[in-house]
């Protein structure tokens, strides 16, 4: 049973850009549950879906905000269109006179991400569109939203991304996706520097494994039986509803010392521990901890597979094998009577380590080592 949230944001005016579904909808709903007035923007309206044939609309999100105790408004906005964004914030100013919270969750890049291809085979058109939606749209939205915060010298801008600082230290497996997700964190840091003297905070936040509408549909489950999907994907056992990151945003918006967090990047699970909230089912999923545990476990398995593949050379002392789990780097060098050769290094991506076939990765490294020292 979902516990009610105190209406701590009753006098807060918020904009959630990209509120049609997923994290954006969860954030809008939890702001509403805390009493906020929430403008929900997106491209999908009733009768005119913008993302394939997904049924969610911004009207529905606004209705959910109101049902939960807030005041929900909807606005169809393409945030890559500067004039549309400017007109939207003129409406907010006319109706509310100010803005207290801006959440940038504009994405629209799932269908554009070409996983499994090197960058020289990627579609430039699709990549540019992804960056327009996931980076430029955020900049345009902040450009016209922040001036509504300046007169009262307070406010909060939140950039929603995918992956915390640790995850985003490593390559995300697709050039444009990597740029998009790290850019949201960088935008928050950059804006925090320029907003500091105006007492306005800017920060980034990530959910964990999100049980979005599309993900539930992918596993053919719903919020009542979602744990059945953990039999298919064990990572899903630590998944979270979109309301978890929503509660994180609501907690941040109610924090009177939010300027201390300005410029930082945070996760739903980290903030749950700090502020003491749970997901709507009472759980406190911690995807970061799960990723660290699984990553370490698979790293040890990979090392064992590599040592097995190169066992003859290692036993004879012909080569030396080294590695860095922190940097996901594998190293080897040939040892001769004269002097050791230079190290041959191979860097993994976090996606390869967590999702790849470990035996194939070990054999791939073995082949490269043998080729390098041939």
Secondary structure, 3 states (H helix, E strand, C coil): CCCCCCCCCCCCEEEEECCCCHHHHHHHHHHHHCCCEEEEEECCECCECCCCCCCCCHHHHHHHHHHCCCEEEEEECCCCCHHHHHHHHHHHHHHHCCCCEEEECCCCCHHHCCCCCCHHHCCHHHHHHHHHHHHHHHHHHHHHHCHHHHCCCCEEEEEEEECCCCHHHCCCCCHHHHHHHHHHHHHHHHHHHHHHHHCEEEEEEEECCECCHHHHHHCCCCCCCHHHHHHCCHHHHHCECHHHHHHHHHHHHCCCCHHHHCCCEEEHHHHHHHHCCCCCCCCCCCHHHHHHHHHHHHHHHHHHHHHHHCHHHHHHCCEEEEEECCCCEEEEEECCCCCCCCCEEEECCHHHHHHCCHHHHHHHHHHHHHHHCC
